[in-house]
Amino acid sequence: MGWFNSVVKDIGDAAEDVGDAVVDVVDVVDTVVDGVEDAANTVADGVTDAANAVSSSFTSAATSAWKATSKEALAIGTGVEAAGIVIGDSFLSGANVVADGIEDGAEVVGDGLVSLGKYVSSYACDIALGSALSAAFVALAADGEEEVSMASLAALGLTNFVDTAALNTAAKTLAYIIVEPVYLIPGVSSAVGHKSEMETIIAFLIVTACKEKPELVVSTAGQYLAGVLIYGITHVVCEGEVPGGYEVWQGLQSEITA
C-alpha cells in the first residue's frame, strides 16, 4: 500500500467502504467533489457548526489549537478530517511551513477560485479543496503508484537532500503522479491554467518541504508532506498564491533543462 496509508484513520467497517471507493482515482475524486462547491458555500454562509461536528471525533488538542489560528486552517482541517485523515503533529509542521512561507512573502501564480467567483468565500473554497485533495491522496495511497517516487525521496532524505539536482528530479517525478487526480478536481484548471503549471507548483512545494525540514520527510510516513501539499495546493487554487521563492526556483529549473 502507499505512503499515505499510515495517516488514514481506521474506522472499522467504514474503512472497507473507503477502500472499495478509492480503487479508481478518477471516480473517487469525482464522487467527493460532486456538489461540494454548493455544500461548501452553504457551510460558509454560517453553518460552521455542522462542518466542525464532522471532524470533532478526530480532533486532538494540538489540531484544535492549530485550527484556531486562522479561518484557512480551520477550513482545511475540517475538510481533511472529514475525509477520515488523522491530523498529527507532522501534518501541522508541514502546513505551517507553507503558511509561514506565504506570510513571509507570497507570489501570485493565478486568479484563484475565490476571485473568479467560484466560491462565496475563501472559507468555502478551503473546505471544498481540502476535502477533495484528501480524497485524491487517499486514492493515490490505495493505488500505490507513488511508492517508487517516495522511495527516491526517502533515500535522498538520508543525506539531508544535499544533492539539489537529484532532489529536483525526485520532486518532479512525484509531482507528475500527484498532479493527475489533483487536476481533475473541478476548478483547478481554471485557477492555475495548464496541468504542467500545477505540476511545477507541486514539485516546488515538495522541494520547499524537503529543504525546510528534511528529517520529517522520511520519519513521518507521509504526514509531513501531506500537510505541505494539502495546505499548499489549497492555497494556490483558492487564493492563487504560493510561498515566496517559486519564481526563482522555476527560473533555475529552466536554466538546468535548457
Backbone bond lengths (Angstrom), bond angles and torsions (degrees), N, CA, C in turn:
res aa  C-N    CA-C-N  psi(-1)  N-CA   C-N-CA  omega(-1)  CA-C   N-CA-C  phi
1 M - - - 1.461 - - 1.524 109.22 -
2 G 1.330 116.11 167.08 1.445 119.94 -170.47 1.518 115.21 -83.09
3 W 1.328 115.40 176.49 1.462 123.29 -173.56 1.518 112.53 -65.90
4 F 1.338 117.84 -22.71 1.453 120.76 -175.33 1.525 112.82 -87.20
5 N 1.316 116.78 -9.59 1.466 119.35 -173.57 1.518 113.58 -58.93
6 S 1.323 117.56 -35.01 1.461 119.99 -174.91 1.516 112.71 -70.05
7 V 1.334 117.85 -12.05 1.461 119.17 178.76 1.517 111.65 -107.60
8 V 1.319 118.14 7.87 1.456 121.35 176.01 1.523 108.19 -92.37
9 K 1.299 117.95 125.75 1.465 121.78 -174.19 1.525 111.03 -69.41
10 D 1.339 115.15 135.11 1.456 121.27 175.48 1.519 108.47 -82.92
11 I 1.306 117.27 111.59 1.460 120.46 -178.19 1.521 110.80 -122.01
12 G 1.347 114.54 47.66 1.462 120.58 172.78 1.508 113.65 63.14
13 D 1.320 115.18 -131.88 1.458 120.80 -176.69 1.520 111.90 -60.37
14 A 1.343 115.63 -31.89 1.461 118.97 -179.88 1.516 111.32 -62.54
15 A 1.313 116.77 -30.35 1.463 120.29 179.60 1.531 110.59 -63.23
16 E 1.335 115.76 -36.99 1.457 118.85 178.00 1.520 110.63 -65.23
17 D 1.330 115.72 -38.69 1.457 119.50 177.63 1.515 110.89 -63.31
18 V 1.341 115.37 -41.07 1.460 119.60 178.32 1.518 110.18 -62.31
19 G 1.335 115.86 -44.00 1.464 119.52 -179.96 1.520 111.91 -59.12
20 D 1.325 116.20 -40.87 1.467 119.64 178.01 1.515 111.22 -66.24
21 A 1.331 115.09 -36.53 1.456 119.48 -174.15 1.517 112.85 -73.36
22 V 1.344 117.35 -25.90 1.455 118.84 -173.24 1.519 113.73 -100.21
23 V 1.306 117.09 13.84 1.458 119.13 178.04 1.515 110.08 -61.20
24 D 1.314 116.22 -40.88 1.460 120.61 178.58 1.520 108.78 -104.24
25 V 1.329 117.89 112.98 1.462 122.15 -176.02 1.525 111.48 -58.42
26 V 1.309 116.52 -44.49 1.458 119.91 -177.71 1.520 111.15 -63.49
27 D 1.320 116.69 -44.45 1.459 120.73 -178.19 1.518 111.84 -62.40
28 V 1.324 116.51 -42.55 1.468 117.62 -176.80 1.519 111.44 -67.92
29 V 1.324 117.35 -38.13 1.455 119.32 178.32 1.520 110.19 -66.01
30 D 1.321 116.57 -44.71 1.455 119.87 178.85 1.523 111.48 -60.50
31 T 1.326 116.41 -41.12 1.457 120.59 -178.23 1.515 111.42 -65.13
32 V 1.326 116.82 -45.80 1.460 120.69 -177.23 1.519 111.98 -66.49
33 V 1.329 117.00 -42.23 1.458 118.72 -175.40 1.515 112.70 -86.54
34 D 1.316 118.78 -5.54 1.458 121.52 178.81 1.527 109.46 -63.62
35 G 1.305 116.84 109.51 1.452 120.88 179.63 1.518 114.85 80.99
36 V 1.332 117.30 0.72 1.465 118.62 -175.21 1.528 112.16 -69.54
37 E 1.324 116.68 -25.54 1.462 119.29 179.04 1.526 110.33 -62.79
38 D 1.334 116.77 -48.01 1.464 119.80 178.86 1.522 111.41 -64.72
39 A 1.326 116.09 -41.39 1.467 119.95 -179.21 1.520 110.90 -63.62
40 A 1.331 116.05 -42.39 1.465 119.94 -179.58 1.518 111.28 -66.17
41 N 1.316 116.33 -39.05 1.454 119.30 177.61 1.526 111.05 -63.89
42 T 1.313 116.43 -36.87 1.462 120.57 177.36 1.524 110.54 -63.01
43 V 1.323 115.68 -44.04 1.464 120.09 177.70 1.519 109.97 -59.87
44 A 1.310 115.95 -44.13 1.455 120.17 -177.13 1.522 112.36 -67.85
45 D 1.305 116.83 -21.28 1.460 120.03 178.90 1.516 112.52 -73.73
46 G 1.312 118.05 -1.06 1.452 120.03 175.24 1.509 115.42 134.93
47 V 1.339 117.78 -5.17 1.452 119.36 -178.04 1.531 109.28 -92.56
48 T 1.316 116.93 52.79 1.464 120.62 -175.98 1.521 112.06 -72.47
49 D 1.317 117.37 -28.42 1.460 119.85 -179.46 1.519 111.45 -60.32
50 A 1.327 116.35 -38.25 1.462 120.30 -179.88 1.517 110.72 -64.34
51 A 1.325 115.79 -40.46 1.464 119.41 179.37 1.518 110.84 -66.27
52 N 1.321 116.67 -40.62 1.455 120.19 -179.87 1.522 111.48 -67.29
53 A 1.326 116.71 -34.14 1.456 120.85 -179.07 1.516 112.08 -64.24
54 V 1.328 115.55 -30.98 1.464 119.84 -179.83 1.511 110.77 -58.74
55 S 1.334 116.58 -38.66 1.455 119.90 -172.80 1.526 113.55 -106.27
56 S 1.326 117.99 3.75 1.452 120.14 -173.20 1.524 113.46 -59.98
57 S 1.340 117.02 -35.34 1.458 119.95 -176.73 1.521 112.70 -73.69
58 F 1.333 116.96 -13.75 1.457 120.71 -178.40 1.537 112.32 -102.73
59 T 1.327 117.37 -2.40 1.451 120.87 -167.38 1.530 113.08 -85.73
60 S 1.322 116.46 126.49 1.459 121.93 174.93 1.520 108.67 -95.49
61 A 1.326 116.69 168.89 1.462 120.56 179.05 1.528 111.12 -60.99
62 A 1.340 116.28 -41.39 1.464 120.14 -179.55 1.518 111.21 -64.92
63 T 1.327 116.07 -40.91 1.459 120.32 179.53 1.518 110.49 -66.56
64 S 1.326 116.57 -41.60 1.463 120.82 178.10 1.527 110.69 -60.26
65 A 1.319 115.95 -42.48 1.462 120.37 179.62 1.522 110.70 -64.49
66 W 1.341 116.01 -41.26 1.467 120.11 179.31 1.518 110.84 -64.94
67 K 1.326 117.15 -45.07 1.463 120.50 -178.24 1.528 111.56 -64.84
68 A 1.322 117.12 -21.74 1.459 120.90 179.34 1.526 112.27 -80.68
69 T 1.334 116.92 -7.46 1.465 119.71 -176.55 1.522 112.94 -75.61
70 S 1.332 117.77 -27.18 1.457 120.85 -179.73 1.520 110.50 -164.00
71 K 1.327 115.91 160.47 1.467 120.28 176.56 1.530 110.48 -65.39
72 E 1.330 116.22 -32.74 1.460 119.85 179.63 1.524 110.33 -65.95
73 A 1.329 117.19 -44.75 1.461 120.88 178.26 1.524 110.88 -62.99
74 L 1.335 116.90 -41.44 1.460 121.09 179.03 1.520 110.99 -61.35
75 A 1.323 116.42 -46.86 1.463 120.53 -177.56 1.521 111.74 -66.41
76 I 1.331 117.20 -46.97 1.461 120.48 -179.55 1.513 110.30 -64.74
77 G 1.327 117.09 -43.23 1.456 120.64 178.61 1.514 111.87 -60.26
78 T 1.316 116.75 -41.71 1.459 121.56 178.64 1.527 110.81 -62.51
79 G 1.327 116.14 -45.60 1.458 120.11 -179.88 1.516 112.87 -64.29
80 V 1.328 116.36 -41.65 1.464 121.32 -179.13 1.522 110.99 -65.33
81 E 1.309 116.60 -48.10 1.466 120.11 -178.30 1.519 112.19 -67.51
82 A 1.330 116.32 -32.58 1.457 119.66 178.19 1.525 111.40 -63.42
83 A 1.339 116.45 -24.05 1.471 120.80 177.86 1.528 111.38 -84.58
84 G 1.334 117.29 0.68 1.459 120.88 177.31 1.503 114.51 89.56
85 I 1.323 117.99 17.50 1.458 122.31 -179.22 1.526 109.54 -99.17
86 V 1.320 116.11 129.58 1.457 120.98 179.05 1.529 109.77 -81.01
87 I 1.312 116.94 127.13 1.460 121.60 178.21 1.531 108.24 -91.39
88 G 1.311 116.27 111.79 1.453 121.66 179.29 1.512 111.68 -104.85
89 D 1.327 116.27 -178.30 1.464 121.42 -178.14 1.530 111.83 -60.06
90 S 1.330 116.75 -36.56 1.463 119.76 -178.14 1.529 111.37 -70.16
91 F 1.326 116.21 -37.04 1.474 120.22 174.72 1.532 109.12 -59.67
92 L 1.326 116.16 -44.82 1.458 120.56 -179.72 1.531 111.04 -63.00
93 S 1.334 116.01 -37.96 1.471 119.89 177.77 1.520 110.54 -61.30
94 G 1.323 115.98 -42.56 1.458 120.39 179.01 1.522 112.15 -65.05
95 A 1.328 116.11 -45.37 1.461 120.11 179.27 1.525 110.90 -61.64
96 N 1.322 116.67 -38.24 1.461 120.51 -178.54 1.529 112.41 -70.66
97 V 1.326 116.87 -28.90 1.466 119.71 175.36 1.528 109.64 -59.42
98 V 1.332 115.88 -44.84 1.460 120.56 179.39 1.525 111.09 -69.25
99 A 1.325 116.58 -46.60 1.463 120.46 -178.51 1.524 111.31 -59.55
100 D 1.330 116.82 -43.32 1.465 120.81 179.38 1.524 111.04 -65.20
101 G 1.345 115.48 -39.58 1.460 119.50 179.58 1.515 112.43 -64.53
102 I 1.335 115.74 -38.46 1.467 120.19 179.03 1.525 110.27 -69.34
103 E 1.330 115.63 -39.27 1.463 119.84 179.77 1.523 111.08 -65.83
104 D 1.332 116.41 -38.34 1.468 120.19 -179.79 1.524 111.64 -67.63
105 G 1.342 116.39 -34.56 1.451 120.12 179.70 1.510 111.98 171.76
106 A 1.316 116.48 102.44 1.466 120.42 -178.54 1.524 110.39 -90.16
107 E 1.335 115.18 151.29 1.457 121.18 175.73 1.523 109.11 -118.08
108 V 1.319 116.89 135.36 1.460 121.99 -178.24 1.525 109.80 -81.83
109 V 1.342 115.53 128.56 1.468 120.00 179.77 1.534 111.87 -122.52
110 G 1.331 117.03 -2.83 1.458 120.88 179.74 1.513 110.44 -175.65
111 D 1.326 116.22 -178.63 1.459 120.88 -178.38 1.526 112.90 -77.33
112 G 1.331 116.95 -34.47 1.457 119.85 -175.36 1.517 110.88 82.46
113 L 1.329 116.71 146.19 1.459 121.05 -174.90 1.526 112.68 -68.08
114 V 1.327 117.60 -27.39 1.467 119.70 -179.91 1.526 109.93 -68.56
115 S 1.324 116.82 -48.52 1.465 119.68 179.67 1.528 111.98 -67.98
116 L 1.332 116.60 -24.39 1.464 120.37 177.12 1.525 112.11 -79.31
117 G 1.331 116.67 -5.64 1.458 120.66 178.25 1.511 115.18 82.20
118 K 1.337 117.38 15.04 1.469 120.60 -179.58 1.528 111.66 -75.83
119 Y 1.332 116.82 -25.68 1.456 122.09 179.80 1.521 109.44 -131.67
120 V 1.331 115.77 150.82 1.466 119.23 -178.12 1.519 111.92 -74.57
121 S 1.331 116.71 -18.87 1.467 119.59 -179.81 1.516 110.03 -158.76
122 S 1.330 115.29 164.87 1.457 120.57 175.82 1.527 110.70 -63.06
123 Y 1.328 116.19 -35.97 1.465 120.70 -179.46 1.524 110.75 -59.97
124 A 1.312 116.16 -44.74 1.459 120.76 179.68 1.523 111.11 -63.07
125 C 1.322 116.34 -44.27 1.462 120.82 -179.46 1.523 110.76 -64.61
126 D 1.325 116.84 -41.26 1.464 120.79 -178.78 1.526 111.63 -62.98
127 I 1.343 117.15 -40.40 1.460 120.38 177.91 1.525 110.17 -63.47
128 A 1.321 115.80 -47.37 1.464 120.55 -177.58 1.525 111.74 -62.00
129 L 1.335 117.04 -48.13 1.463 120.41 -178.07 1.510 111.62 -70.15
130 G 1.337 116.96 -39.58 1.460 119.97 178.39 1.518 111.19 -58.71
131 S 1.335 116.65 -42.80 1.465 121.45 179.51 1.526 110.99 -66.93
132 A 1.321 116.44 -47.36 1.459 120.81 -176.69 1.519 112.02 -65.87
133 L 1.334 117.07 -40.78 1.467 120.67 178.82 1.520 110.97 -66.25
134 S 1.322 116.54 -39.11 1.461 119.85 178.22 1.518 110.25 -60.96
135 A 1.321 116.58 -43.88 1.461 120.50 178.22 1.528 111.20 -62.26
136 A 1.327 115.87 -38.79 1.463 119.92 179.44 1.524 111.46 -64.19
137 F 1.335 116.77 -41.94 1.463 120.16 -179.40 1.529 112.03 -70.63
138 V 1.329 116.22 -36.66 1.464 118.87 174.86 1.526 109.64 -62.22
139 A 1.314 116.55 -40.28 1.459 120.66 178.79 1.523 111.74 -64.38
140 L 1.325 116.21 -40.60 1.464 119.88 177.67 1.524 110.87 -62.77
141 A 1.318 115.79 -38.37 1.463 119.67 179.24 1.519 110.95 -64.39
142 A 1.323 115.99 -41.04 1.454 119.94 179.49 1.519 110.86 -65.72
143 D 1.324 115.73 -34.59 1.459 120.34 -178.71 1.527 111.48 -76.58
144 G 1.332 116.48 -35.37 1.456 121.51 176.43 1.512 116.09 79.95
145 E 1.338 117.31 7.94 1.463 119.89 -176.10 1.524 113.41 -65.49
146 E 1.337 116.09 -26.23 1.460 119.60 -172.77 1.523 113.28 -82.94
147 E 1.333 117.66 -3.87 1.467 119.54 -171.29 1.522 113.69 -63.24
148 V 1.325 117.79 -40.68 1.467 120.61 -179.59 1.524 110.18 -64.07
149 S 1.328 116.22 -43.56 1.462 120.21 179.44 1.509 111.32 -64.32
150 M 1.326 116.75 -39.81 1.455 120.29 178.14 1.528 111.21 -66.50
151 A 1.331 116.33 -34.51 1.465 120.15 177.53 1.526 110.50 -62.64
152 S 1.338 116.50 -37.64 1.465 120.74 178.09 1.525 110.89 -65.15
153 L 1.324 116.02 -42.97 1.459 119.69 177.95 1.526 111.19 -64.42
154 A 1.334 116.12 -40.64 1.460 120.76 -179.38 1.532 111.02 -61.49
155 A 1.334 115.81 -42.05 1.461 120.20 179.27 1.524 110.93 -63.68
156 L 1.330 116.04 -42.08 1.459 120.05 178.93 1.527 110.92 -68.56
157 G 1.324 116.17 -32.14 1.448 120.89 -179.65 1.512 113.01 -62.05
158 L 1.323 116.02 -30.27 1.461 120.28 179.35 1.528 111.42 -65.56
159 T 1.342 116.65 -17.61 1.468 121.17 177.47 1.530 111.60 -105.74
160 N 1.348 115.98 12.06 1.467 121.61 -177.58 1.524 112.57 61.25
161 F 1.335 116.05 27.02 1.469 122.81 174.47 1.530 112.41 56.85
162 V 1.323 115.65 41.37 1.468 119.05 -179.93 1.528 111.65 -70.39
163 D 1.328 117.30 -25.10 1.461 121.40 178.95 1.533 108.30 -88.87
164 T 1.326 116.21 93.61 1.463 121.56 -174.71 1.522 112.23 -62.62
165 A 1.322 116.99 -40.93 1.467 120.29 -179.39 1.527 110.82 -62.65
166 A 1.326 116.40 -42.30 1.461 120.41 179.14 1.528 110.71 -66.36
167 L 1.330 116.44 -38.38 1.463 120.60 177.51 1.523 110.68 -62.73
168 N 1.321 116.83 -44.95 1.461 120.48 179.02 1.522 111.38 -59.65
169 T 1.321 116.12 -41.31 1.465 120.48 -179.99 1.529 110.86 -64.83
170 A 1.330 116.06 -45.58 1.465 120.60 179.59 1.526 111.11 -63.85
171 A 1.330 116.78 -39.80 1.466 121.19 179.77 1.524 110.88 -65.19
172 K 1.320 116.40 -41.79 1.468 120.10 179.29 1.522 111.22 -65.64
173 T 1.323 116.56 -36.97 1.465 120.54 179.13 1.524 111.16 -64.71
174 L 1.333 116.52 -44.52 1.456 120.77 178.36 1.528 110.52 -67.60
175 A 1.322 116.73 -39.15 1.471 120.84 179.37 1.524 111.12 -63.22
176 Y 1.310 116.68 -36.52 1.468 121.57 179.46 1.526 110.94 -59.59
177 I 1.329 116.18 -35.71 1.467 120.79 179.99 1.527 110.70 -79.47
178 I 1.322 116.96 -44.15 1.458 121.44 -176.54 1.523 112.01 -66.02
179 V 1.321 117.02 -35.12 1.460 119.86 -172.75 1.531 112.96 -65.65
180 E 1.329 117.73 -24.92 1.469 119.75 -175.58 1.527 112.66 -58.78
181 P 1.345 119.57 -58.36 1.469 118.68 178.62 1.523 113.13 -70.37
182 V 1.342 117.34 -31.00 1.467 120.51 -178.70 1.523 110.31 -63.68
183 Y 1.312 116.84 -42.86 1.463 120.87 -175.89 1.531 112.05 -69.05
184 L 1.339 116.88 -19.71 1.459 120.68 179.13 1.528 112.71 -78.48
185 I 1.333 117.56 -14.61 1.462 120.43 179.52 1.524 108.78 -65.52
186 P 1.315 117.45 126.87 1.471 120.26 -178.36 1.523 112.40 -53.42
187 G 1.324 115.23 131.30 1.455 120.91 178.21 1.507 114.60 98.88
188 V 1.329 117.86 -23.27 1.466 120.29 -176.68 1.524 110.87 -62.35
189 S 1.317 117.28 -44.88 1.464 120.05 -177.09 1.526 111.41 -63.88
190 S 1.339 117.60 -36.98 1.461 119.77 -179.63 1.519 111.53 -72.64
191 A 1.324 116.95 -23.51 1.466 120.28 -179.23 1.524 112.66 -83.85
192 V 1.330 117.40 -35.94 1.466 119.66 -173.83 1.516 114.46 -117.37
193 G 1.329 118.31 -7.14 1.451 120.21 179.76 1.519 112.36 85.70
194 H 1.324 116.93 -139.37 1.462 122.00 -175.37 1.526 111.25 -63.47
195 K 1.319 115.32 150.50 1.462 120.93 -179.05 1.513 112.15 -57.43
196 S 1.314 118.19 -32.24 1.460 121.29 -179.33 1.528 111.02 -63.38
197 E 1.336 117.24 -30.88 1.463 120.87 177.58 1.521 110.42 -66.73
198 M 1.344 116.42 -44.11 1.456 120.60 178.32 1.513 110.29 -64.16
199 E 1.314 116.50 -39.18 1.466 121.56 179.37 1.527 110.90 -61.77
200 T 1.318 116.32 -42.38 1.458 121.13 179.70 1.527 110.95 -66.08
201 I 1.316 116.27 -40.23 1.469 120.80 178.54 1.526 110.79 -63.45
202 I 1.333 116.62 -42.98 1.466 120.73 178.91 1.531 110.29 -62.26
203 A 1.318 116.42 -43.39 1.467 120.41 178.73 1.530 110.63 -60.61
204 F 1.329 116.46 -41.82 1.463 121.05 178.47 1.527 111.05 -61.91
205 L 1.333 117.00 -42.61 1.466 120.61 179.13 1.524 111.01 -62.92
206 I 1.334 116.62 -39.01 1.465 120.83 178.55 1.520 110.81 -64.80
207 V 1.329 116.40 -45.95 1.467 120.74 178.92 1.528 110.54 -61.80
208 T 1.327 116.41 -43.53 1.463 121.08 178.58 1.523 110.79 -58.66
209 A 1.333 115.70 -44.86 1.466 120.67 -179.94 1.522 111.32 -62.27
210 C 1.316 116.19 -44.45 1.467 121.30 -177.68 1.524 111.83 -65.78
211 K 1.306 116.48 -38.27 1.465 120.42 -179.69 1.529 111.75 -74.01
212 E 1.337 115.39 -34.55 1.461 119.89 -175.22 1.530 112.08 -72.37
213 K 1.336 116.72 -48.43 1.471 120.49 -177.76 1.529 109.67 -141.11
214 P 1.326 116.30 73.35 1.468 120.58 -174.76 1.525 113.83 -58.78
215 E 1.332 116.48 -32.17 1.464 119.45 -177.08 1.529 112.55 -65.96
216 L 1.336 117.01 -24.20 1.459 120.03 -178.02 1.528 113.30 -85.19
217 V 1.325 116.78 -18.78 1.467 120.17 -178.62 1.524 110.94 -63.61
218 V 1.322 116.47 -41.09 1.466 121.19 -175.41 1.522 111.88 -88.96
219 S 1.332 116.55 -36.91 1.466 119.57 -167.72 1.517 115.96 -87.09
220 T 1.334 118.53 -7.31 1.468 119.02 -171.49 1.522 113.78 -112.24
221 A 1.327 117.70 13.34 1.472 122.19 173.79 1.527 112.94 52.46
222 G 1.320 116.67 40.06 1.456 119.64 174.66 1.514 115.22 94.99
223 Q 1.346 118.78 -15.46 1.462 121.07 -177.76 1.538 111.73 -59.13
224 Y 1.322 115.86 -47.05 1.468 120.25 -176.71 1.531 111.08 -62.80
225 L 1.332 116.30 -50.48 1.465 119.23 179.89 1.523 111.75 -64.53
226 A 1.317 116.89 -34.41 1.462 120.05 177.25 1.521 110.28 -60.87
227 G 1.332 116.33 -43.06 1.462 120.25 178.47 1.523 111.83 -62.06
228 V 1.323 115.86 -44.30 1.467 120.62 178.93 1.523 111.03 -61.48
229 L 1.325 116.19 -49.49 1.466 120.28 -172.62 1.523 113.20 -73.27
230 I 1.335 117.40 -43.91 1.464 118.88 -179.32 1.527 110.73 -65.94
231 Y 1.317 116.88 -44.95 1.471 119.90 178.63 1.531 110.22 -67.42
232 G 1.327 115.78 -46.36 1.464 119.75 -176.07 1.518 113.41 -64.60
233 I 1.341 116.81 -46.70 1.463 120.03 -178.83 1.524 110.58 -67.63
234 T 1.327 117.06 -39.12 1.461 119.98 177.68 1.522 110.80 -58.12
235 H 1.328 116.38 -45.44 1.470 119.85 -179.18 1.524 111.31 -66.29
236 V 1.298 116.68 -38.90 1.469 120.32 178.58 1.524 110.55 -61.41
237 V 1.331 115.91 -49.42 1.459 120.20 -174.82 1.530 111.61 -70.69
238 C 1.328 117.28 -41.07 1.463 120.10 -176.82 1.528 113.30 -79.89
239 E 1.334 116.44 -39.39 1.463 119.99 -174.21 1.531 114.10 -110.32
240 G 1.343 116.91 -14.33 1.460 119.65 179.93 1.515 114.24 76.69
241 E 1.340 117.15 22.56 1.466 120.83 -176.32 1.522 111.98 -125.79
242 V 1.329 115.50 147.83 1.470 122.15 172.50 1.530 108.03 -126.40
243 P 1.342 117.07 161.14 1.469 119.00 176.26 1.524 111.11 -59.10
244 G 1.322 116.11 149.18 1.456 120.74 179.50 1.513 112.91 -58.61
245 G 1.324 115.72 146.57 1.460 121.77 -178.83 1.507 112.80 110.59
246 Y 1.313 116.39 -10.46 1.465 120.22 -176.86 1.529 111.96 -63.98
247 E 1.316 116.26 -44.95 1.467 119.46 -177.49 1.527 111.65 -63.32
248 V 1.335 116.19 -40.56 1.466 120.04 178.16 1.525 109.79 -64.31
249 W 1.340 116.32 -47.33 1.467 121.04 179.86 1.522 110.46 -59.73
250 Q 1.317 116.73 -45.64 1.459 121.38 -179.13 1.530 110.92 -61.89
251 G 1.340 116.17 -39.93 1.471 119.93 178.12 1.509 112.30 -65.01
252 L 1.329 117.10 -38.65 1.457 120.60 178.61 1.521 110.81 -66.25
253 Q 1.319 116.76 -35.58 1.478 119.89 178.19 1.517 110.36 -63.92
254 S 1.315 115.60 -38.47 1.470 119.55 179.79 1.519 111.12 -65.13
255 E 1.329 116.25 -37.95 1.462 120.27 178.89 1.526 111.32 -68.11
256 I 1.346 115.22 -38.39 1.459 119.43 -178.48 1.528 111.75 -67.24
257 T 1.346 115.26 -39.46 1.473 119.93 -176.32 1.522 113.07 -89.23
258 A 1.321 117.08 -6.96 1.470 120.41 -177.95 1.514 111.57 -69.06
